[in-house]
Amino acid sequence: MHTEAPVRKAGGRLSREDQRRLGDILQRAYDDVVRQGVPDRFKNLLNELDDGPEGASARGPDDERRHNPEPDRLVEARGRDNPNKGSS
Amino acid sequence: MTMRPSVRDAMLAAVPSLRAFAISLCGNVDRADDLVQETLLRAMANIDSFQPGTNMSAWLFTILRNLFRSEYRKRRREVEDTDGSYAESLKSHPEQHSRVEFEEFRVALAKLPPDQREALILVGASGFSYEEAAAICDCAVGTIKSRVNRARTRLSDLLSIDGTDDFGPDHTTRAILSAGGRS
C-alpha cells in the first residue's frame, strides 16, 4: 500500500541540524550540474545569434560590434558565475 | 541581431546554474536543456527589456521559470513521470561520493510540488535571497519562506517514510541525514 500523504512522525519541524544536512545535499546535487559548465550547444547558439545575418547586411562593415570575440573568450565567463551569493 | 559582448558573456555565465535549476524543475536533462535554450532565445528576443546593471542571472531564471510553468500546465501528466528519469539522468557522474543517497534525494525532490521545489532550489542551492526568489516567482517574500519550509519538511517526510518500494525507511533517513555531517 502506498500513500502520497505525508505521515509526519513528530510535529513536522526539522531540527536546525537536519535542515543543514538537507541543504548540504541539495547544494551538492545542484553544484554537480553547475560544474558541467556550458555545453557547446549553448556556446554555439549564442555565437550564431550574435553573428546573425541581420546585423551584417543592414549595417556597414565598420560596425564595431562585428569584431566578435573568439569563442575561447566565452569560456572564461563561466568563472564569474553566481554573482549574487548570499541568502539570508 | 547583435548583442554587446558583456550581455552575451553574462548569459553564458548564467548557463550552468540555469541548467541546474532547469534539471531540478523538470527532472530530465534533455528537457532541461531545451528549456534553457528556449530561455536564451526568449531572452535575446527581449533583450531590450533587460535593464543594464540589474541581475542578468535573476532575469534569466525568471524567464526560465515562467516557461517551465506554462509548459508544466500543458503537460502535467508527463511531468509527473519524472522519478525514474531524474535519477537516471545523473547516473553518469561517478565522482559523486554518495551516489545512492543523491539518487534517493533526487527522487524525493521530484515529488515535491513545483512551487515548493522551485523555492527550495532558488534559495537553498542557487544562492538567491528570499527577496530575489520572491521576485523570480512573482510572489510575496513570506510565501517563499513558507514554501521553503514546507519543502524541507516534506522532503524529510519523503525520505523518512516513502521508502516502501526500494529502500528501508530507516536506512534512507540515516543515509541522507548523515551525508551532510562531514566537513
Interface residues (C-beta under 8 A of the other chain):
Chain A: M1 H2 E4 P6 V7 R8 K9 G12 R13 L14 D18 Q19 R20 R21 L22 G23 D24 I25 L26 Q27 R28 A29 Y30 D31 D32 V33 V34 R35 Q36 G37 V38 P39 R41 F42 K43 L45 L46 L49 D50 G52 E54 G55 D63 R65 R66 N68 P69 R73 L74 A77 R78 R80 D81 N82 P83 N84 K85 G86 S87 S88
Chain B: M1 T2 M3 R4 P5 R8 D9 A10 M11 L12 A13 A14 V15 P16 S17 R19 A20 I23 S24 D33 V36 Q37 L40 L41 M44 N55 S57 A58 L90 H93 Q96 E101 F102 F105 R106 L109 K111 L120 I121 V123 G124 A125 S126 G127 F128 S129 Y130 E131 E132 R152 T153 R154 L155 S156 D157 L158 S160 I161 T164 D165 I176 L177 S178 A179 G180 G181
